[in-house]
């Protein structure tokens, strides 16, 4: 029997299958990166829904795994050397799962680093900028009279979409014909920008061609369809 007792989070959210990878997450653009990845590579895992609206990430059990108090996080009971490994930060988790499974990350060194640069592009630019635009457009716009923050994030998000449009023109995926963790990291964020945040018109998404076609291809993948709803929200 796999023992996860060294992890306080496993006491707060007990594992029914402790021999499987444990996922602690919420289906947000950051959270679904890992659930999509796990579905894509076919690795057995057990998802645990973390209610960020109830501030569950700020409890001592979650903070013991991720001191930054953000989802997603994982425990792999069969980590390096056969020892359990706790890990946070979605980008780091994607790289870890890609290397463990041998999937969605090129083995050729040059293509591997090219993939990683686009993963880091999402982590450093797309996620923070799209998230701020969503905040000021969907949630804070009615309360803040000064529209300069909204305009700053609108302009930067539109520029970043232009970078993606240029990259994807003539390519099926971010790395050409090869679907990788770069795509996995970006799909949820672009979907959220035009969906949940309702900012498509604001960033002139309708003028793009390559990005919408890429998003449609990505969302049609069965693993993506499943991963976007994992962990399931309580009824």
Biotite code that builds the C-alpha atoms (Angstrom):
import biotite.structure as struc

atoms = struc.array([
    struc.Atom([0.000, 0.000, 0.000], chain_id="A", res_id=1, res_name="UNK", atom_name="CA", element="C"),
    struc.Atom([1.452, 3.358, -1.045], chain_id="A", res_id=2, res_name="UNK", atom_name="CA", element="C"),
    struc.Atom([1.991, 5.648, 1.937], chain_id="A", res_id=3, res_name="UNK", atom_name="CA", element="C"),
    struc.Atom([1.255, 9.351, 1.409], chain_id="A", res_id=4, res_name="UNK", atom_name="CA", element="C"),
    struc.Atom([1.123, 10.196, 5.103], chain_id="A", res_id=5, res_name="UNK", atom_name="CA", element="C"),
    struc.Atom([4.162, 12.472, 4.805], chain_id="A", res_id=6, res_name="UNK", atom_name="CA", element="C"),
    struc.Atom([2.002, 14.910, 2.828], chain_id="A", res_id=7, res_name="UNK", atom_name="CA", element="C"),
    struc.Atom([-0.520, 16.895, 4.954], chain_id="A", res_id=8, res_name="UNK", atom_name="CA", element="C"),
    struc.Atom([-2.616, 17.546, 1.848], chain_id="A", res_id=9, res_name="UNK", atom_name="CA", element="C"),
    struc.Atom([-3.338, 13.804, 1.621], chain_id="A", res_id=10, res_name="UNK", atom_name="CA", element="C"),
    struc.Atom([-4.992, 13.992, 5.033], chain_id="A", res_id=11, res_name="UNK", atom_name="CA", element="C"),
    struc.Atom([-7.226, 16.895, 3.967], chain_id="A", res_id=12, res_name="UNK", atom_name="CA", element="C"),
    struc.Atom([-8.074, 15.225, 0.638], chain_id="A", res_id=13, res_name="UNK", atom_name="CA", element="C"),
    struc.Atom([-7.627, 11.483, 1.231], chain_id="A", res_id=14, res_name="UNK", atom_name="CA", element="C"),
    struc.Atom([-6.589, 9.302, -1.691], chain_id="A", res_id=15, res_name="UNK", atom_name="CA", element="C"),
    struc.Atom([-8.854, 6.455, -2.701], chain_id="A", res_id=16, res_name="UNK", atom_name="CA", element="C"),
    struc.Atom([-6.094, 5.192, -4.984], chain_id="A", res_id=17, res_name="UNK", atom_name="CA", element="C"),
    struc.Atom([-2.806, 6.236, -3.348], chain_id="A", res_id=18, res_name="UNK", atom_name="CA", element="C"),
    struc.Atom([-0.815, 4.262, -5.909], chain_id="A", res_id=19, res_name="UNK", atom_name="CA", element="C"),
    struc.Atom([-1.936, 6.726, -8.603], chain_id="A", res_id=20, res_name="UNK", atom_name="CA", element="C"),
    struc.Atom([-0.675, 10.230, -9.230], chain_id="A", res_id=21, res_name="UNK", atom_name="CA", element="C"),
    struc.Atom([-2.697, 12.677, -7.134], chain_id="A", res_id=22, res_name="UNK", atom_name="CA", element="C"),
    struc.Atom([-3.916, 15.888, -8.776], chain_id="A", res_id=23, res_name="UNK", atom_name="CA", element="C"),
    struc.Atom([-5.093, 18.833, -6.665], chain_id="A", res_id=24, res_name="UNK", atom_name="CA", element="C"),
    struc.Atom([-6.709, 21.350, -8.954], chain_id="A", res_id=25, res_name="UNK", atom_name="CA", element="C"),
    struc.Atom([-9.635, 23.337, -10.288], chain_id="A", res_id=26, res_name="UNK", atom_name="CA", element="C"),
    struc.Atom([-10.684, 23.549, -13.975], chain_id="A", res_id=27, res_name="UNK", atom_name="CA", element="C"),
    struc.Atom([-9.211, 27.001, -14.567], chain_id="A", res_id=28, res_name="UNK", atom_name="CA", element="C"),
    struc.Atom([-6.854, 27.812, -17.476], chain_id="A", res_id=29, res_name="UNK", atom_name="CA", element="C"),
    struc.Atom([-3.890, 26.917, -15.270], chain_id="A", res_id=30, res_name="UNK", atom_name="CA", element="C"),
    struc.Atom([-5.514, 23.892, -13.708], chain_id="A", res_id=31, res_name="UNK", atom_name="CA", element="C"),
    struc.Atom([-6.643, 22.244, -16.936], chain_id="A", res_id=32, res_name="UNK", atom_name="CA", element="C"),
    struc.Atom([-3.112, 22.223, -18.320], chain_id="A", res_id=33, res_name="UNK", atom_name="CA", element="C"),
    struc.Atom([-2.321, 19.298, -16.040], chain_id="A", res_id=34, res_name="UNK", atom_name="CA", element="C"),
    struc.Atom([-5.621, 17.431, -16.392], chain_id="A", res_id=35, res_name="UNK", atom_name="CA", element="C"),
    struc.Atom([-5.380, 17.719, -20.191], chain_id="A", res_id=36, res_name="UNK", atom_name="CA", element="C"),
    struc.Atom([-1.787, 16.507, -20.063], chain_id="A", res_id=37, res_name="UNK", atom_name="CA", element="C"),
    struc.Atom([-2.681, 13.518, -17.906], chain_id="A", res_id=38, res_name="UNK", atom_name="CA", element="C"),
    struc.Atom([-5.534, 12.624, -20.244], chain_id="A", res_id=39, res_name="UNK", atom_name="CA", element="C"),
    struc.Atom([-3.280, 12.987, -23.280], chain_id="A", res_id=40, res_name="UNK", atom_name="CA", element="C"),
    struc.Atom([-0.532, 10.700, -21.958], chain_id="A", res_id=41, res_name="UNK", atom_name="CA", element="C"),
    struc.Atom([-2.904, 8.172, -20.391], chain_id="A", res_id=42, res_name="UNK", atom_name="CA", element="C"),
    struc.Atom([-1.262, 8.172, -16.966], chain_id="A", res_id=43, res_name="UNK", atom_name="CA", element="C"),
    struc.Atom([-3.470, 6.850, -14.111], chain_id="A", res_id=44, res_name="UNK", atom_name="CA", element="C"),
    struc.Atom([-4.327, 9.624, -11.678], chain_id="A", res_id=45, res_name="UNK", atom_name="CA", element="C"),
    struc.Atom([-6.818, 10.648, -9.026], chain_id="A", res_id=46, res_name="UNK", atom_name="CA", element="C"),
    struc.Atom([-8.196, 14.211, -9.190], chain_id="A", res_id=47, res_name="UNK", atom_name="CA", element="C"),
    struc.Atom([-9.185, 16.235, -6.137], chain_id="A", res_id=48, res_name="UNK", atom_name="CA", element="C"),
    struc.Atom([-11.308, 19.352, -6.567], chain_id="A", res_id=49, res_name="UNK", atom_name="CA", element="C"),
    struc.Atom([-9.856, 22.338, -4.702], chain_id="A", res_id=50, res_name="UNK", atom_name="CA", element="C"),
    struc.Atom([-12.399, 25.083, -4.059], chain_id="A", res_id=51, res_name="UNK", atom_name="CA", element="C"),
    struc.Atom([-10.417, 28.247, -4.701], chain_id="A", res_id=52, res_name="UNK", atom_name="CA", element="C"),
    struc.Atom([-13.562, 30.312, -4.122], chain_id="A", res_id=53, res_name="UNK", atom_name="CA", element="C"),
    struc.Atom([-13.568, 29.043, -0.543], chain_id="A", res_id=54, res_name="UNK", atom_name="CA", element="C"),
    struc.Atom([-9.835, 29.799, -0.188], chain_id="A", res_id=55, res_name="UNK", atom_name="CA", element="C"),
    struc.Atom([-8.944, 26.132, 0.261], chain_id="A", res_id=56, res_name="UNK", atom_name="CA", element="C"),
    struc.Atom([-5.495, 26.735, -1.209], chain_id="A", res_id=57, res_name="UNK", atom_name="CA", element="C"),
    struc.Atom([-4.658, 28.947, 1.773], chain_id="A", res_id=58, res_name="UNK", atom_name="CA", element="C"),
    struc.Atom([-5.178, 26.204, 4.338], chain_id="A", res_id=59, res_name="UNK", atom_name="CA", element="C"),
    struc.Atom([-2.100, 24.699, 5.989], chain_id="A", res_id=60, res_name="UNK", atom_name="CA", element="C"),
    struc.Atom([-2.521, 21.352, 4.239], chain_id="A", res_id=61, res_name="UNK", atom_name="CA", element="C"),
    struc.Atom([-2.422, 22.827, 0.744], chain_id="A", res_id=62, res_name="UNK", atom_name="CA", element="C"),
    struc.Atom([0.322, 25.306, 1.640], chain_id="A", res_id=63, res_name="UNK", atom_name="CA", element="C"),
    struc.Atom([2.466, 22.418, 2.840], chain_id="A", res_id=64, res_name="UNK", atom_name="CA", element="C"),
    struc.Atom([2.566, 21.221, -0.778], chain_id="A", res_id=65, res_name="UNK", atom_name="CA", element="C"),
    struc.Atom([2.566, 24.619, -2.494], chain_id="A", res_id=66, res_name="UNK", atom_name="CA", element="C"),
    struc.Atom([3.655, 27.529, -0.290], chain_id="A", res_id=67, res_name="UNK", atom_name="CA", element="C"),
    struc.Atom([2.478, 29.887, -3.034], chain_id="A", res_id=68, res_name="UNK", atom_name="CA", element="C"),
    struc.Atom([-1.113, 28.764, -2.460], chain_id="A", res_id=69, res_name="UNK", atom_name="CA", element="C"),
    struc.Atom([-2.031, 28.209, -6.103], chain_id="A", res_id=70, res_name="UNK", atom_name="CA", element="C"),
    struc.Atom([-3.445, 25.297, -8.063], chain_id="A", res_id=71, res_name="UNK", atom_name="CA", element="C"),
    struc.Atom([-2.517, 22.951, -9.646], chain_id="A", res_id=72, res_name="UNK", atom_name="CA", element="C"),
    struc.Atom([-0.245, 20.712, -7.602], chain_id="A", res_id=73, res_name="UNK", atom_name="CA", element="C"),
    struc.Atom([0.496, 17.000, -7.740], chain_id="A", res_id=74, res_name="UNK", atom_name="CA", element="C"),
    struc.Atom([1.928, 14.159, -5.731], chain_id="A", res_id=75, res_name="UNK", atom_name="CA", element="C"),
    struc.Atom([3.484, 11.382, -7.755], chain_id="A", res_id=76, res_name="UNK", atom_name="CA", element="C"),
    struc.Atom([3.769, 8.328, -5.463], chain_id="A", res_id=77, res_name="UNK", atom_name="CA", element="C"),
    struc.Atom([6.294, 6.860, -7.905], chain_id="A", res_id=78, res_name="UNK", atom_name="CA", element="C"),
    struc.Atom([8.624, 9.803, -8.343], chain_id="A", res_id=79, res_name="UNK", atom_name="CA", element="C"),
    struc.Atom([12.357, 9.787, -9.103], chain_id="A", res_id=80, res_name="UNK", atom_name="CA", element="C"),
    struc.Atom([14.040, 6.840, -7.464], chain_id="A", res_id=81, res_name="UNK", atom_name="CA", element="C"),
    struc.Atom([10.644, 5.355, -6.650], chain_id="A", res_id=82, res_name="UNK", atom_name="CA", element="C"),
    struc.Atom([10.045, 7.949, -3.921], chain_id="A", res_id=83, res_name="UNK", atom_name="CA", element="C"),
    struc.Atom([6.909, 10.127, -3.702], chain_id="A", res_id=84, res_name="UNK", atom_name="CA", element="C"),
    struc.Atom([7.345, 13.579, -5.224], chain_id="A", res_id=85, res_name="UNK", atom_name="CA", element="C"),
    struc.Atom([5.228, 16.655, -4.576], chain_id="A", res_id=86, res_name="UNK", atom_name="CA", element="C"),
    struc.Atom([5.297, 19.311, -7.273], chain_id="A", res_id=87, res_name="UNK", atom_name="CA", element="C"),
    struc.Atom([3.639, 22.643, -7.992], chain_id="A", res_id=88, res_name="UNK", atom_name="CA", element="C"),
    struc.Atom([3.694, 25.193, -10.859], chain_id="A", res_id=89, res_name="UNK", atom_name="CA", element="C"),
    struc.Atom([1.838, 24.004, -13.951], chain_id="A", res_id=90, res_name="UNK", atom_name="CA", element="C"),
    struc.Atom([4.782, 24.509, -16.301], chain_id="A", res_id=91, res_name="UNK", atom_name="CA", element="C"),
    struc.Atom([7.097, 22.433, -14.136], chain_id="A", res_id=92, res_name="UNK", atom_name="CA", element="C"),
    struc.Atom([4.419, 19.738, -13.854], chain_id="A", res_id=93, res_name="UNK", atom_name="CA", element="C"),
    struc.Atom([3.984, 19.629, -17.643], chain_id="A", res_id=94, res_name="UNK", atom_name="CA", element="C"),
    struc.Atom([7.714, 19.133, -18.163], chain_id="A", res_id=95, res_name="UNK", atom_name="CA", element="C"),
    struc.Atom([7.826, 16.475, -15.462], chain_id="A", res_id=96, res_name="UNK", atom_name="CA", element="C"),
    struc.Atom([4.906, 14.523, -16.924], chain_id="A", res_id=97, res_name="UNK", atom_name="CA", element="C"),
    struc.Atom([6.291, 14.834, -20.449], chain_id="A", res_id=98, res_name="UNK", atom_name="CA", element="C"),
    struc.Atom([9.652, 13.453, -19.390], chain_id="A", res_id=99, res_name="UNK", atom_name="CA", element="C"),
    struc.Atom([8.124, 10.708, -17.241], chain_id="A", res_id=100, res_name="UNK", atom_name="CA", element="C"),
    struc.Atom([5.766, 9.554, -20.004], chain_id="A", res_id=101, res_name="UNK", atom_name="CA", element="C"),
    struc.Atom([8.100, 10.210, -22.924], chain_id="A", res_id=102, res_name="UNK", atom_name="CA", element="C"),
    struc.Atom([5.288, 12.089, -24.683], chain_id="A", res_id=103, res_name="UNK", atom_name="CA", element="C"),
    struc.Atom([4.512, 15.616, -25.926], chain_id="A", res_id=104, res_name="UNK", atom_name="CA", element="C"),
    struc.Atom([8.069, 16.915, -25.591], chain_id="A", res_id=105, res_name="UNK", atom_name="CA", element="C"),
    struc.Atom([10.515, 16.371, -28.478], chain_id="A", res_id=106, res_name="UNK", atom_name="CA", element="C"),
    struc.Atom([13.631, 14.363, -27.696], chain_id="A", res_id=107, res_name="UNK", atom_name="CA", element="C"),
    struc.Atom([15.751, 16.227, -30.227], chain_id="A", res_id=108, res_name="UNK", atom_name="CA", element="C"),
    struc.Atom([17.602, 18.793, -28.083], chain_id="A", res_id=109, res_name="UNK", atom_name="CA", element="C"),
    struc.Atom([16.999, 21.768, -30.380], chain_id="A", res_id=110, res_name="UNK", atom_name="CA", element="C"),
    struc.Atom([13.273, 21.052, -30.757], chain_id="A", res_id=111, res_name="UNK", atom_name="CA", element="C"),
    struc.Atom([12.994, 20.343, -27.041], chain_id="A", res_id=112, res_name="UNK", atom_name="CA", element="C"),
    struc.Atom([14.310, 23.781, -26.138], chain_id="A", res_id=113, res_name="UNK", atom_name="CA", element="C"),
    struc.Atom([12.163, 25.393, -28.821], chain_id="A", res_id=114, res_name="UNK", atom_name="CA", element="C"),
    struc.Atom([9.116, 23.768, -27.249], chain_id="A", res_id=115, res_name="UNK", atom_name="CA", element="C"),
    struc.Atom([10.170, 24.905, -23.790], chain_id="A", res_id=116, res_name="UNK", atom_name="CA", element="C"),
    struc.Atom([10.556, 28.496, -24.948], chain_id="A", res_id=117, res_name="UNK", atom_name="CA", element="C"),
    struc.Atom([6.910, 28.551, -26.023], chain_id="A", res_id=118, res_name="UNK", atom_name="CA", element="C"),
    struc.Atom([5.859, 26.921, -22.768], chain_id="A", res_id=119, res_name="UNK", atom_name="CA", element="C"),
    struc.Atom([7.689, 29.670, -20.878], chain_id="A", res_id=120, res_name="UNK", atom_name="CA", element="C"),
    struc.Atom([6.123, 32.257, -23.203], chain_id="A", res_id=121, res_name="UNK", atom_name="CA", element="C"),
    struc.Atom([2.740, 31.092, -21.981], chain_id="A", res_id=122, res_name="UNK", atom_name="CA", element="C"),
    struc.Atom([3.821, 31.056, -18.351], chain_id="A", res_id=123, res_name="UNK", atom_name="CA", element="C"),
    struc.Atom([5.511, 34.462, -18.386], chain_id="A", res_id=124, res_name="UNK", atom_name="CA", element="C"),
    struc.Atom([3.309, 36.405, -20.802], chain_id="A", res_id=125, res_name="UNK", atom_name="CA", element="C"),
    struc.Atom([0.043, 34.867, -21.991], chain_id="A", res_id=126, res_name="UNK", atom_name="CA", element="C"),
    struc.Atom([-1.240, 33.664, -18.621], chain_id="A", res_id=127, res_name="UNK", atom_name="CA", element="C"),
    struc.Atom([-0.522, 36.814, -16.611], chain_id="A", res_id=128, res_name="UNK", atom_name="CA", element="C"),
    struc.Atom([-1.677, 39.237, -19.325], chain_id="A", res_id=129, res_name="UNK", atom_name="CA", element="C"),
    struc.Atom([-4.854, 37.366, -20.294], chain_id="A", res_id=130, res_name="UNK", atom_name="CA", element="C"),
    struc.Atom([-5.683, 36.919, -16.625], chain_id="A", res_id=131, res_name="UNK", atom_name="CA", element="C"),
    struc.Atom([-5.303, 40.630, -15.882], chain_id="A", res_id=132, res_name="UNK", atom_name="CA", element="C"),
    struc.Atom([-7.376, 41.557, -18.917], chain_id="A", res_id=133, res_name="UNK", atom_name="CA", element="C"),
    struc.Atom([-10.082, 39.181, -17.747], chain_id="A", res_id=134, res_name="UNK", atom_name="CA", element="C"),
    struc.Atom([-10.037, 40.741, -14.287], chain_id="A", res_id=135, res_name="UNK", atom_name="CA", element="C"),
    struc.Atom([-10.362, 44.320, -15.480], chain_id="A", res_id=136, res_name="UNK", atom_name="CA", element="C"),
    struc.Atom([-12.800, 43.518, -18.306], chain_id="A", res_id=137, res_name="UNK", atom_name="CA", element="C"),
    struc.Atom([-15.148, 41.023, -16.677], chain_id="A", res_id=138, res_name="UNK", atom_name="CA", element="C"),
    struc.Atom([-14.883, 41.741, -12.976], chain_id="A", res_id=139, res_name="UNK", atom_name="CA", element="C"),
    struc.Atom([-13.415, 45.163, -12.113], chain_id="A", res_id=140, res_name="UNK", atom_name="CA", element="C"),
    struc.Atom([-14.437, 47.342, -15.049], chain_id="A", res_id=141, res_name="UNK", atom_name="CA", element="C"),
    struc.Atom([-17.648, 48.544, -13.459], chain_id="A", res_id=142, res_name="UNK", atom_name="CA", element="C"),
    struc.Atom([-15.866, 49.689, -10.315], chain_id="A", res_id=143, res_name="UNK", atom_name="CA", element="C"),
    struc.Atom([-12.689, 51.306, -11.667], chain_id="A", res_id=144, res_name="UNK", atom_name="CA", element="C"),
    struc.Atom([-13.212, 54.580, -13.469], chain_id="A", res_id=145, res_name="UNK", atom_name="CA", element="C"),
    struc.Atom([-9.596, 54.770, -14.631], chain_id="A", res_id=146, res_name="UNK", atom_name="CA", element="C"),
    struc.Atom([-9.536, 52.681, -17.815], chain_id="A", res_id=147, res_name="UNK", atom_name="CA", element="C"),
    struc.Atom([-5.770, 52.787, -18.256], chain_id="A", res_id=148, res_name="UNK", atom_name="CA", element="C"),
    struc.Atom([-5.195, 49.364, -16.596], chain_id="A", res_id=149, res_name="UNK", atom_name="CA", element="C"),
    struc.Atom([-7.794, 47.754, -18.860], chain_id="A", res_id=150, res_name="UNK", atom_name="CA", element="C"),
    struc.Atom([-6.289, 49.382, -21.934], chain_id="A", res_id=151, res_name="UNK", atom_name="CA", element="C"),
    struc.Atom([-2.779, 48.289, -20.948], chain_id="A", res_id=152, res_name="UNK", atom_name="CA", element="C"),
    struc.Atom([-3.784, 44.634, -20.640], chain_id="A", res_id=153, res_name="UNK", atom_name="CA", element="C"),
    struc.Atom([-6.037, 44.795, -23.693], chain_id="A", res_id=154, res_name="UNK", atom_name="CA", element="C"),
    struc.Atom([-3.221, 46.094, -25.869], chain_id="A", res_id=155, res_name="UNK", atom_name="CA", element="C"),
    struc.Atom([-0.700, 43.603, -24.532], chain_id="A", res_id=156, res_name="UNK", atom_name="CA", element="C"),
    struc.Atom([-3.102, 40.661, -24.875], chain_id="A", res_id=157, res_name="UNK", atom_name="CA", element="C"),
    struc.Atom([-3.852, 41.673, -28.453], chain_id="A", res_id=158, res_name="UNK", atom_name="CA", element="C"),
    struc.Atom([-0.139, 41.898, -29.166], chain_id="A", res_id=159, res_name="UNK", atom_name="CA", element="C"),
    struc.Atom([0.448, 38.429, -27.688], chain_id="A", res_id=160, res_name="UNK", atom_name="CA", element="C"),
    struc.Atom([-2.322, 37.015, -29.854], chain_id="A", res_id=161, res_name="UNK", atom_name="CA", element="C"),
    struc.Atom([-0.475, 38.532, -32.794], chain_id="A", res_id=162, res_name="UNK", atom_name="CA", element="C"),
    struc.Atom([2.668, 36.655, -31.766], chain_id="A", res_id=163, res_name="UNK", atom_name="CA", element="C"),
    struc.Atom([0.665, 33.426, -31.664], chain_id="A", res_id=164, res_name="UNK", atom_name="CA", element="C"),
    struc.Atom([-0.965, 34.221, -35.000], chain_id="A", res_id=165, res_name="UNK", atom_name="CA", element="C"),
    struc.Atom([2.425, 34.686, -36.618], chain_id="A", res_id=166, res_name="UNK", atom_name="CA", element="C"),
    struc.Atom([3.776, 31.490, -35.077], chain_id="A", res_id=167, res_name="UNK", atom_name="CA", element="C"),
    struc.Atom([0.784, 29.369, -36.059], chain_id="A", res_id=168, res_name="UNK", atom_name="CA", element="C"),
    struc.Atom([0.448, 30.626, -39.610], chain_id="A", res_id=169, res_name="UNK", atom_name="CA", element="C"),
    struc.Atom([1.322, 27.669, -41.799], chain_id="A", res_id=170, res_name="UNK", atom_name="CA", element="C"),
    struc.Atom([1.571, 25.354, -38.778], chain_id="A", res_id=171, res_name="UNK", atom_name="CA", element="C"),
    struc.Atom([-0.914, 22.885, -37.352], chain_id="A", res_id=172, res_name="UNK", atom_name="CA", element="C"),
    struc.Atom([0.506, 23.179, -33.847], chain_id="A", res_id=173, res_name="UNK", atom_name="CA", element="C"),
    struc.Atom([3.032, 25.390, -32.091], chain_id="A", res_id=174, res_name="UNK", atom_name="CA", element="C"),
    struc.Atom([5.786, 22.987, -33.137], chain_id="A", res_id=175, res_name="UNK", atom_name="CA", element="C"),
    struc.Atom([4.481, 22.335, -36.633], chain_id="A", res_id=176, res_name="UNK", atom_name="CA", element="C"),
    struc.Atom([3.011, 18.874, -37.108], chain_id="A", res_id=177, res_name="UNK", atom_name="CA", element="C"),
    struc.Atom([3.914, 17.822, -33.560], chain_id="A", res_id=178, res_name="UNK", atom_name="CA", element="C"),
    struc.Atom([1.439, 18.480, -30.752], chain_id="A", res_id=179, res_name="UNK", atom_name="CA", element="C"),
    struc.Atom([3.349, 19.293, -27.554], chain_id="A", res_id=180, res_name="UNK", atom_name="CA", element="C"),
    struc.Atom([3.113, 20.703, -24.050], chain_id="A", res_id=181, res_name="UNK", atom_name="CA", element="C"),
    struc.Atom([3.364, 24.158, -25.628], chain_id="A", res_id=182, res_name="UNK", atom_name="CA", element="C"),
    struc.Atom([-0.100, 23.634, -27.102], chain_id="A", res_id=183, res_name="UNK", atom_name="CA", element="C"),
    struc.Atom([-1.403, 22.082, -23.879], chain_id="A", res_id=184, res_name="UNK", atom_name="CA", element="C"),
    struc.Atom([-0.297, 25.139, -21.919], chain_id="A", res_id=185, res_name="UNK", atom_name="CA", element="C"),
    struc.Atom([-1.964, 27.631, -24.258], chain_id="A", res_id=186, res_name="UNK", atom_name="CA", element="C"),
    struc.Atom([-5.305, 26.064, -25.189], chain_id="A", res_id=187, res_name="UNK", atom_name="CA", element="C"),
    struc.Atom([-7.112, 26.801, -21.942], chain_id="A", res_id=188, res_name="UNK", atom_name="CA", element="C"),
    struc.Atom([-5.957, 30.400, -21.840], chain_id="A", res_id=189, res_name="UNK", atom_name="CA", element="C"),
    struc.Atom([-7.021, 31.305, -25.372], chain_id="A", res_id=190, res_name="UNK", atom_name="CA", element="C"),
    struc.Atom([-10.331, 29.499, -24.846], chain_id="A", res_id=191, res_name="UNK", atom_name="CA", element="C"),
    struc.Atom([-10.899, 31.400, -21.596], chain_id="A", res_id=192, res_name="UNK", atom_name="CA", element="C"),
    struc.Atom([-10.064, 34.773, -23.119], chain_id="A", res_id=193, res_name="UNK", atom_name="CA", element="C"),
    struc.Atom([-12.792, 34.587, -25.715], chain_id="A", res_id=194, res_name="UNK", atom_name="CA", element="C"),
    struc.Atom([-15.166, 32.421, -23.679], chain_id="A", res_id=195, res_name="UNK", atom_name="CA", element="C"),
    struc.Atom([-15.381, 32.978, -19.937], chain_id="A", res_id=196, res_name="UNK", atom_name="CA", element="C"),
    struc.Atom([-13.782, 36.443, -20.058], chain_id="A", res_id=197, res_name="UNK", atom_name="CA", element="C"),
    struc.Atom([-15.811, 37.485, -23.112], chain_id="A", res_id=198, res_name="UNK", atom_name="CA", element="C"),
    struc.Atom([-12.920, 39.570, -24.432], chain_id="A", res_id=199, res_name="UNK", atom_name="CA", element="C"),
    struc.Atom([-12.888, 38.342, -28.037], chain_id="A", res_id=200, res_name="UNK", atom_name="CA", element="C"),
    struc.Atom([-14.272, 41.545, -29.526], chain_id="A", res_id=201, res_name="UNK", atom_name="CA", element="C"),
    struc.Atom([-12.056, 43.640, -27.274], chain_id="A", res_id=202, res_name="UNK", atom_name="CA", element="C"),
    struc.Atom([-8.856, 42.052, -28.674], chain_id="A", res_id=203, res_name="UNK", atom_name="CA", element="C"),
    struc.Atom([-10.240, 41.750, -32.240], chain_id="A", res_id=204, res_name="UNK", atom_name="CA", element="C"),
    struc.Atom([-10.052, 37.979, -32.130], chain_id="A", res_id=205, res_name="UNK", atom_name="CA", element="C"),
    struc.Atom([-12.320, 37.770, -35.170], chain_id="A", res_id=206, res_name="UNK", atom_name="CA", element="C"),
    struc.Atom([-9.560, 39.225, -37.366], chain_id="A", res_id=207, res_name="UNK", atom_name="CA", element="C"),
    struc.Atom([-7.274, 36.270, -36.662], chain_id="A", res_id=208, res_name="UNK", atom_name="CA", element="C"),
    struc.Atom([-7.175, 33.130, -38.777], chain_id="A", res_id=209, res_name="UNK", atom_name="CA", element="C"),
    struc.Atom([-4.446, 30.785, -37.595], chain_id="A", res_id=210, res_name="UNK", atom_name="CA", element="C"),
    struc.Atom([-5.177, 31.051, -33.867], chain_id="A", res_id=211, res_name="UNK", atom_name="CA", element="C"),
    struc.Atom([-8.918, 30.258, -34.123], chain_id="A", res_id=212, res_name="UNK", atom_name="CA", element="C"),
    struc.Atom([-8.188, 27.304, -36.420], chain_id="A", res_id=213, res_name="UNK", atom_name="CA", element="C"),
    struc.Atom([-5.577, 26.013, -33.956], chain_id="A", res_id=214, res_name="UNK", atom_name="CA", element="C"),
    struc.Atom([-7.957, 26.439, -31.026], chain_id="A", res_id=215, res_name="UNK", atom_name="CA", element="C"),
    struc.Atom([-10.688, 24.537, -32.863], chain_id="A", res_id=216, res_name="UNK", atom_name="CA", element="C"),
    struc.Atom([-8.294, 21.673, -33.600], chain_id="A", res_id=217, res_name="UNK", atom_name="CA", element="C"),
    struc.Atom([-7.149, 21.579, -30.006], chain_id="A", res_id=218, res_name="UNK", atom_name="CA", element="C"),
    struc.Atom([-10.612, 21.644, -28.460], chain_id="A", res_id=219, res_name="UNK", atom_name="CA", element="C"),
    struc.Atom([-11.670, 18.783, -30.746], chain_id="A", res_id=220, res_name="UNK", atom_name="CA", element="C"),
    struc.Atom([-9.100, 16.455, -29.184], chain_id="A", res_id=221, res_name="UNK", atom_name="CA", element="C"),
    struc.Atom([-10.886, 13.938, -26.915], chain_id="A", res_id=222, res_name="UNK", atom_name="CA", element="C"),
    struc.Atom([-8.265, 14.307, -24.177], chain_id="A", res_id=223, res_name="UNK", atom_name="CA", element="C"),
    struc.Atom([-8.737, 18.085, -24.199], chain_id="A", res_id=224, res_name="UNK", atom_name="CA", element="C"),
    struc.Atom([-12.520, 17.733, -24.039], chain_id="A", res_id=225, res_name="UNK", atom_name="CA", element="C"),
    struc.Atom([-12.179, 15.521, -20.973], chain_id="A", res_id=226, res_name="UNK", atom_name="CA", element="C"),
    struc.Atom([-9.410, 17.494, -19.302], chain_id="A", res_id=227, res_name="UNK", atom_name="CA", element="C"),
    struc.Atom([-11.285, 20.792, -19.472], chain_id="A", res_id=228, res_name="UNK", atom_name="CA", element="C"),
    struc.Atom([-13.800, 19.428, -16.934], chain_id="A", res_id=229, res_name="UNK", atom_name="CA", element="C"),
    struc.Atom([-11.401, 17.742, -14.494], chain_id="A", res_id=230, res_name="UNK", atom_name="CA", element="C"),
    struc.Atom([-11.593, 17.833, -11.542], chain_id="A", res_id=231, res_name="UNK", atom_name="CA", element="C"),
    struc.Atom([-15.370, 17.863, -11.731], chain_id="A", res_id=232, res_name="UNK", atom_name="CA", element="C"),
    struc.Atom([-16.996, 20.635, -9.763], chain_id="A", res_id=233, res_name="UNK", atom_name="CA", element="C"),
    struc.Atom([-19.250, 19.388, -6.949], chain_id="A", res_id=234, res_name="UNK", atom_name="CA", element="C"),
    struc.Atom([-22.911, 19.401, -7.861], chain_id="A", res_id=235, res_name="UNK", atom_name="CA", element="C"),
])
